[in-house]
């Protein structure tokens, strides 16, 4: 079996696992989301504001190559009417990428040295207003 086919099979299995997690997972609160470690071809599912993000990464040439699907998160038995968007991003080892939402929550993705793992953190941005008097 060639290497390309084995990687494609692992990626397909990871995406299927991520969709299974998505279907069976209950919605988590932002404050319950700590840093997670993601390994190559292992799926992750995280709520970011009103969105659900599921995805995985593949390591290649000291780079984390991310593939994520983002959609409205499911509320109760109500299935979101719109389709998911697909995002692909390459992050160099020791680099970071962010996915932001309009609600002030972001997903920070950090590629670890040698692209052996990624750290995924949910961030909440808080804006403040100060009177200029």
Rosetta blueprint (number, residue, H / E / L):
1 X L
2 X L
3 X H
4 X H
5 X H
6 X H
7 X H
8 X H
9 X H
10 X H
11 X H
12 X H
13 X H
14 X H
15 X H
16 X H
17 X H
18 X H
19 X H
20 X H
21 X H
22 X H
23 X H
24 X H
25 X L
26 X L
27 X L
28 X L
29 X L
30 X H
31 X H
32 X H
33 X L
34 X L
35 X L
36 X E
37 X E
38 X E
39 X E
40 X L
41 X L
42 X L
43 X L
44 X E
45 X E
46 X E
47 X E
48 X E
49 X L
50 X L
51 X E
52 X E
53 X E
54 X E
55 X E
56 X E
57 X E
58 X E
59 X E
60 X E
61 X L
62 X L
63 X E
64 X E
65 X E
66 X E
67 X E
68 X E
69 X E
70 X E
71 X E
72 X E
73 X L
74 X L
75 X E
76 X L
77 X L
78 X E
79 X L
80 X L
81 X L
82 X L
83 X L
84 X L
85 X E
86 X E
87 X E
88 X E
89 X E
90 X E
91 X E
92 X E
93 X L
94 X L
95 X L
96 X E
97 X E
98 X E
99 X E
100 X E
101 X L
102 X L
103 X L
104 X L
105 X E
106 X E
107 X E
108 X E
109 X E
110 X E
111 X E
112 X L
113 X H
114 X H
115 X H
116 X L
117 X E
118 X E
119 X E
120 X E
121 X E
122 X E
123 X E
124 X E
125 X L
126 X L
127 X L
128 X L
129 X L
130 X L
131 X L
132 X L
133 X L
